[in-house]
């Protein structure tokens, strides 16, 4: 639905990590930064090497290095693009800087955030999409990919209301969470490995339960490492799938006993689960 657009980004603080060399690069995306204010700040630098080291450390060396380098090398161009699309930024001096001898010293590689936090960045980008005449279809579900004779993805099959449509596209970008399967996904019968990811904003995940029959029965999934506090953890479950229709559910419980609820009303205080 339209009111849930933006996903998890809508609920973030709006801080964005990117590599930068010096104050001049920060001023490109903060044109309102005055000489007086700039003189009060020690922004230092956060190089691509610093950023890559952060990703490797947080993932305990398990990150895909090629993907990480792509993210890092494109990070400053991305923040520039967001600025060009109308997203406004401000210094993150309240929780990413300390004051000493009259100057603000920034740390941790985070120096700016979107004005209006995650809400502000999402609303700015959607407003820009409207200005460019980009049409957004809400409550529209992707149900399949279309391939050409060479095996390349050339389109997508969607369900919009009661209609099933096939769209030819130059590119298809997929984003998903929970189960690593699309809604209304189809798999062949036989031995399969169901995989997903779960997260808690309080502590690490202690268990994930999976139901293959719409919540009537539950079984424990296998948690994969690393399983860190306040971080996504991978899990999987072996399933001997027989032909038929199934409604799969997953629920996570963290180490403090907080269990993912079955239903949560829409709210603007945090994640929807």
N, C-alpha and C positions, 0 to 999 in steps of 0.2 A: 504493500500500500504506500501511497505517497507520503503519509506522515512518518513512515519508517525509513525514508530514503537516507542514504548516507552511511547506513550500517553502523559499525562500531566507531567510525571516524566522528560521527555526530556527538558522541559522548566523551571524546578525549579532551584534554586540556589545550590542545592545539599546538603543542610544542613539536617542532620538526627538526630532526637531526640531518645535517648536511655538511659536506666538506667545504672549507673556505680558507683562503690564504691570509687575508688581512682585513683591516677595517674598511678599506675601499670597497671590497666585495659585499660587505654587510650593508654599506650605505647605498648600494645599487638597489637593494630591495627594501631599504628604509630611507627613502628620500627625505622624510620629515626629520631625520636625525640631525640636530643642530651641532655646530662646532662646540658649543659649550657643553652640551650633553655628551658628545663623543669624547671630549677631554676628560670626563668624569668616569669613563669606562675603560677597563682593560679587557678587551675581547680576545686578545691573543690570536691564535690560529688553531684550526682543527683540520689537519691535512688528510688527504685520502689514505695515507698510511695509518694515521690515528684511527680513522673510521673503520678501516679493515681490521685493525687489531681489536677494536671494540667488538665487532661482530664475531670474530674468531673466539674471543674470550667468553662472551655471553653464551655462545653455542657449544662451548667446550671443544672447539675444533671440529665440530661436526657439520659446519655450514658448507654449502657448495661454493668453492672458492671462485669459480668462474662467474656464477650468478652474483656473488658478493662484490666482485670487482666491477661488474656492470652497474650494480646499484650505486656503489660508491662513486664511480667515475661520472655518473649521470646526475648525482644528487644536487650539485649546484645549479646545473641547467634546469632541473626540475623546479627548484624554488624560484628561479628566474621566471620560468613559464607561468607558475602560479601567480606571481606578482603581476605579470603581463595580462593575466585573465581577470584581474580585479581583486584578488585576495590581498588583504592588507595585513601587515605584520608589525609587531611591536617587540621591544626588548624584553627578554624573559628574566628580568632582574629581581623579581620577588622571591623566586624559589630556585634560581640557578646562578645566583651571585651573592657574594658577601662583601660588605663594605669595610674598607681598611684605609686609614689615612685619607679619607675624603674621596676615595675612588671605589667603584664597583668592580670586583674581580669575578669574572665568569669562569665556570668550571664545567667539566663533564661533556663538553662538545655541544651543548644546547644553549643557544644564545637568543633565539627569537621564537615567537609563537604567533599563531594567527589571531588577529583582533576578533573578539567574539568567540574565541576558543574553537572547538571542533564545529560547533553550530555555525559560527561565522564563516569558516572556510567552505563548508558544504553549501550554505546558502549563496555565497558569492559565486561558486562554480556553477551551480544550477541557474543562477541569474544570467551568467555569461552564456550558458547553453541556450537559454531562451533567446538572448540577443542574437545568437548565431543561427537561429532557426532550427536548432536540433530538437527533434521530437523524442520524448521519453515515454515509453509505454510502461505503466505501472500494472501490477497484478498480472504479469505476463510471465509464463513459465517456459523455460527451455526444456524440451523433451527429447531432443536428438540432434546429432550433427549430420550434415550432408557431405558426402565425398564425391569428387569427380572421378573420371575413369583412370586418372593417374594416382588415385588414393589420397589426394590432397583435399583438405576441408574447404568446401566452397559455399557453404550455407548452413543454416540452422532451422530446425523445426520447432515451432513454439505453439503454446496453447494460450489463447487470449479470449477470456470469457468462455463461450461455448464453441469457439472456432479453433481449428487446428490449421496453422499456416506454415508455409515453407518460404524462407527468405534467402535469396542469393546475396552473399556478402563478400567483401574483399578480405575481411578478417573476422575472427570470432575470439573474444576474450572471455574466459570463464573464471568465475570466482565462487567458491563454495566453502562451507564450514560444516562442523558436525561429522556426519558420515562423508567419506570421500566418494559419494555417489550423488548424481543429480536427483532432484525430485522426479518421481515417476520414472526412475532409471530402470533399465532392463539389463539383466545379466543372463548368461547361459547356465543351465542346470549343471550340477556336479559339485565337486569340492571347491569352495571359494574361500577367500580371506577377506572378511569385512574389516575395513580400516577407517579410523576417524581420529579426531583430536578434541581434547577437552581442556578447560581452563577454569581457574578460580582466582578471583581478585583478592583472596584472603590468605591462602596457603596452597601447598601442593596437593595434587589429586591423590586420594587414597584408593579409590576404586571407580570403575566405570561398569555399569550394567547395561546389557543389551537385551531388547525384547524383539522377537521375530514374529510376534502375533498380536501387535497393537496393545502391548502392556499387560497381557494376561499372565505371562510367565517371563522371568528375567534370568539371565545368566551372566557371570562375570567375564569381562574382557581381559585380555592380557595387556598390562601397561608396559610401555617401552621406555628405555632410558634415553636421554636424561629426563628426570622428573623433578623439576625445580619449583620452588615456591613462586606463585604468581606468574607462571609460565605455561605455555601450551605443552601438553604431553600427548604423545602418540599412543594409540592403542589399537588392538586388532582382535578378531574373533574368527575361529575356523567354523565354517558352515557348509554342510552338505546340502546344497539347495536342490529342492525338487521342483518340478514344473508347477506353476501356480502364481497367485498374487499374494504378496506379503506387505504388511506395513511395519517398517522397522523403526524402533525407538531406541534412544540411548539416554542415559542419565548418569551424571557424574556426582561424586561425593568427595569433598576435600578432607584433609586430615583433622579439621576441627568439627567435622560432622555436618557441615552445610551440604545439603543435597539439592541438586538441580530440580526445581519444581516442574510439575506437568504443564501448568499454564501460568503466565505472568501478564497482568494487564499492561498496556502500553504506558510507559513512564519516561520522564526526562531526568531521572536521578542516576541512571546507570545502565548497565547492559540489560537486555530483555530476558535474561535467564540467570 
